[in-house]
Amino acid sequence: MSEEMSPVELKVARQIEYYFGNHNLLKDRFLKEQLQVDDGWVTLETMLKFNRLKSLTSDANVIVSALQKSTRGLLEISEDKTKIRRSPEKPLPELNDEYKDAVKHKSVYMKGFPLGTSLDEIQEWLNGKGNVENIQMRRDMERQFKGSVFVCFDTEESSKQFLERSDIKSFKDNEMLVLSRENYHAKKAQERKQHKAETKAKVKQDKEQQQKHVEEKDMDQLLEEHSGALLKFSGELEDVSREDFHDVFSGHGRIKWVDFTRGAKEGTLLFDGNAKEAFEKAKEANDGELKVKNNNVTWKLLEGEEEKEVLKKIIEAQQDSLSRSKGRGGRGKSGGRGRGGRKGKGGRDQGRTQYQGKKTKFDSDDEDAPVAPKRELEEADGPAAKVAKTENGS
């Protein structure tokens, strides 16, 4: 643009050159139809019907003067100064991938403008900083300015020179982020990738916390259900096996789990029912003295916090044992025997006991049912939301 232009002429020339520029004319159906009427010529009377141009001037002479002073050479003025057209020497390009790629390489992304900034203010600030073809003010879904723009220059070289300027770091004391459009898209792609990873991690964390909450709830339920079912024993038990405890309590109470290792000096019995009742019945049946294979044994009914801690360890041990067994794809037990007891002992260990949530089975003679595979939660990546575009002159 020539320095001889008045502020109004500068705005008028810039606006009309936008109308006939590549960015607008490729998509402006009305103006393209007008070009077909008279070999590309459009009357100034028609041009003055465009709202933004009409807001700048209603005088055709101002338009003629502005275009005569313009150095871009995009437009021609008819001899009678009543019509204008795009110069035949600058034909309109095809709107194809090659054109879009060229636009991308000569465009710059800028962010940091106050939300109340107008297009005129941005144009004024960019004046003298390069030959600008188009300014796209980026807006949200409510059509509110987001504070960022895409600026397209006439050439890729012009955009590179603009990026090297030192006077584009701030706008009205606002710090500006200025990137080539390519670097902007690369930055956004990285941010989307990071956001996707963070979202996936958050979903996984929430799922784990939810599972933990369910397991804690199940554990509390199990602790409540088995309150009063634990009987602790201790003594010289070197020649004692788990089977011997089943023999001692046969007919007096059903043992669901024996927490004992051969050679140990103590252990715990988990009953299917009240441990005290089973103990009293077995003790009465043995003349008030309850031994195991003639070994003196000290018995203790567990209560309160000690009962909860021991029962929790037993439940967790059984859950781990069940998980390992399923991981091997088999029963994981020899002949149906294990810490939970033995099979077919006069009704002492018949049936199965199973709990919801994280499954816990105390009967070691049960077949391990196959577990349906869990399907990971997948995040469907949809296309990025389209940003409503507002171009120069809209």
N, C-alpha and C positions, 0 to 999 in steps of 0.2 A: 504494500500500500504506500502511496506517496505521502510525504510529510505535509504537503500543501492541503490535504483534506481537512475539512472541519470535523469535529467530533461526530456530528450527525451524518456527514457524508461517509465517514469511516464505517459507521454502523450500518448504513444503508448498503454500501458496496459489499460488506462482509455478509449481510443477510441475503442479498440477491445471489451472490456467488455460492452461498450455501444451497439455495434452492436448486441451482443448476449444477451443483457439484455431484460427484460420484455417489456419495453417501445417501443423499436425498433422492436424486433423480432416478436412481436404479429402482427405488421402491415407491415413488410418488406417481400413482396411477393417473390422477387428474392432470398433472403437469405433462406427463408423457403423452396423454391424449391430445393436449393442446399443441404439442410439437408436431403432431401429424397433420394438422390443419393447413399450415402455411410454411412448409419447408423449414420447420424448426423455429419460426418466428412466433413470439408471444407479445401481444400488445401490452403497453404499460398500464392501460386501463384494467386489463385482466390481472396484472401483477399487483396493482394497488388494492385488489380484493383480498389479498393474503393478510391475515390479521396482524401478524408481527411486523410486517413491512409497513402496513397502514398505521401502526402505532408509532412508527418512527417518522414517517412523512406521508403527506397526501399530495405532494407536489411532484409531478412527473419530471420537472426540470432538475430537481435535486437528485433524482435517480440517474438521469443522464450525466449530470456533472460528476457524480460519484464514480460512475463506471468509466468515464473518460479519464479520470485521474488514477484509476486502478492500474497497477503494473502486472497483474496476474495474467492478463490476456485470455481469460476464460470466456468472456462474453463479447459479442458484437452489437453495435447499435445501428439501426437502419438509418438510411440517408435522411429520412424525414423526422428521425428522432422520436418515433412513436412506438417502435417495436425493438425487442432485444431477442437474441438467441445465443445458444452455446456455439462457440467457434467450431466449424467443421474440421479444423485442424486438430481438435482435441475431442475425438469421438468417445462416446460413452463405452466403457469396458463391459464385458460380460460378467454377470454375477455368478462366477464359478469358484471352484476351490483355489485356483491359482490367484484369483483376485482377493479372496478372503485371506489367503496366506500372506499376500503382499501387504494388506491392510494391517495384519497382526504385527508384521515386522517393522512397520513405520509408526506404530502406536505406543503411547506411554500411559502408564497408570499413575494416578496421583490421588493421595488421600490426606485429609487433614483440613479441608475447607469447613468453616462453620456451617451448620445445617441451614442457616438462613441466607447463605450466599446465593446471589442471583447469577444467571448465565452472563449477563452484561458485566458483572464484576469480574468473573473468571476470564472473559474475553479481554477485558481491559488489562488485567494482570499479565495475560499471555502476549499482549501486543508488543512487538519488537523482539520476541524470544524465538521466533521461527515462523515459517509459513504453515499456519494451521488450516487443515481442511475441514475438520469436524471436532466438535466437543460433545461427548455423550455424558450427560449428568446421570449418574446411577441412582435409581430410586427403589424404595422398598415396595411391598405389595399395596401399601396405602398411598403410594405415589409421593411419598416424602423423600426429599433429597437425603442421601446417605453420607454426604460429605466427601465423596470420591468421584473421579471422572476418568474417562478414557479420552485422550487427546490424540487425534490422528494428524500427522504432518504430511506434507506433500511428497516427501521422499524418506527412505530409511536413513539416509545420511543426516537429514535434518533432525530426525528423532534422536540419533546418537549425539549430535552436537547439543541438543537440548539437555540431554541427561548429564552432559559434562559441565553445564553452567553452574555457577556458584550462587546465583540469585534466585534459585527455585527451592531453597531449603525451608523457606517459611512463607506464610501468607497471613498478613495482618497479625503478626506475632504468633501464629499457629505453626508448629513444626510440621513439615510435610514429609510424607513417605512417597518417594518417586522411584518407580521401577519401569523397566521395559515391560511391554505386555507379556512377552515370553516368560520373563522372570516372575511376573505376577502370577501367571497360570501355574508355573512350577511351584511357587510358594503355596498357592492354594491347594494344589494336589498333595503336597507334603502335609499341609494342615489337615486335609480330609483323611489322609492315611493315618495320621496321628490320632485324630478324633475317632476314627473307626476302631483303632487299637484300644484306645481308652474306653470307648463304649463297650467293646467286647470284654475288656478286663472288668469293667463295672458290672456287666451282666453276670459274668462268672463269679465275681465276689458276692453279688446279691444272691445268686443261686446257692453258693456255699453257705452264706449266712442263713438263708432260709432253711437249707438242709440241716445246718447245725441247730437251728431253733427247733426244728421238728424232732431231731434226735434227742435234744435236751428235754423236750416235752415228753417224748417216749420214755426216756430214762426216768423222769420223775414219776411217770405212770407205773413203770415197772417196779420202782422202789416202793411206791405206795401199795401195789398189788402184793408184794412179797414181804411186807412188814410182818415181823414175827415168825419168819420162815427159816431163819438161820440158826444153826447150832454149831458152836465151835468145840473142837476137841484137841487134847494134847496129852502126850505121854510117851513111853518107850514103845514105838510102833514099827520097829525095823522089819518084822516079819508080817506086817499087815498090808493088805491090798485094798483097793476100793471095793472089791466084791464083798469083803468081810463086813463092811458097814451096811450093805444091803441085807446081809444075813441077820445082823443084829436087829435091824428095824423091820424085818419081814413081818407083815401082818399088822404092824403098828403105825406105819406112816410111809407114804410114798416119797422116796428120795428122787429129786429131779437132777441134782448135780452134786458130784463129790469133788471138792477142790482139795486134792491131796496127791502128793507124789510119793511113791514107795521109798521108804527110808527116812522120810521127814518125821519130825516130832510133833507136828500139829497140822490141822487142816480145818475145813468148814464143810458142813452139809447144808444143802438147800432143799427144803421140803416143799412138796405141793400141798400146802396147808400150814397149819400151826405147828411149829417146831416143838413148842413146849408140850402140847398134847401127845405128840409122837414120842417124845422123850419120856414122859411120865408113864405111858403105856408100856414102853419097852423096859423101863426100869422096874415097874411093878411085875412084869412077866419074868424078870430075872432076879426075883427076891430082893429088890431094892438096890442091887449093885449091878451097874451096867458096864461090862468089860467087853473087850474086843480080842478074840482069840486068847482069852485068859490074861490079857494085858490090862493093867489098871489104867483107866483113862479119866482125865478131868474134863467134865462137860460144862459148857457155858452158853447160855442163851444170849444172843447178841441183841442189843437194843440201841436206840438213839443214833448218834452220829457214827459210832463204831459200826453199827449194823449197816448204815447207808454206805459207808466207805467200802466195807467188805463186799456187800452185794453189788456195788457199782463195778468193782474189780472183776467179780465173777461174770457179770453180764458182758463187760468189755472183752474179757478173755474168750468167752463163747462166741461173740461176734467176730473177733479176729480169727478164731478157729474155723468158723463157718465160711468166712471170706477166703481163707487159704484153701479150704476144701473145694470150693467152687472154682477157684483159680486153677486147680489141678484137673478139673473136669470129672472128678470122681468122688466117691464117698469119703476117702481119706481116713478110713477107720478099718481096723482089722476084725473081720467077723462080726461087725455090728457092735463091737464093744468099745468103750472109751471112758472118759471121765464122768460121763453122765450115767453110767450104769450098764446093765446087760439086758439082753433080750429074752423075753419069755420066762420071767421068774414069778409065776403065780400072781400075775396082775400087778406086780410092783412097778414095772416099767413099761406097761402097755400104753399104746396111743402116742400122741405127740402133743407138744405144747408149743405154740407159735404165737409171735407177737407182731403187731403191725408196726409200720414205720421202718426203721432199720431192723431187719428180721433177726430175732434171737430165738434159737431153739436150744433147749437144755437137754433133750433126749438124743443121745449119741447114736441110737439105732435107727434114726430116720434116714430115708433116702433124701439126697440133696436135689431139690427140684430145680430145673433150669431157670435161669433168670433172664428176662427179656432185656436185650441190650438197650442202654440208654442213648437217646439221640441228643447230640449236642445242639444247643440253641444257636441257630444261624441268623446272622443279621443280613437282611436283604438290602442290597445296595441299590437304591433307586436313583434315577437321574437327578442331578442337582437342580434345585428349584430355579426356574427361569426368572431373571431379574428384568423387571419392566424397564424398557429403554425409553429415555426421553432425549431426543436429539435436538440439535440446534434448530431453533425456529418452531418447535412444537408448541 
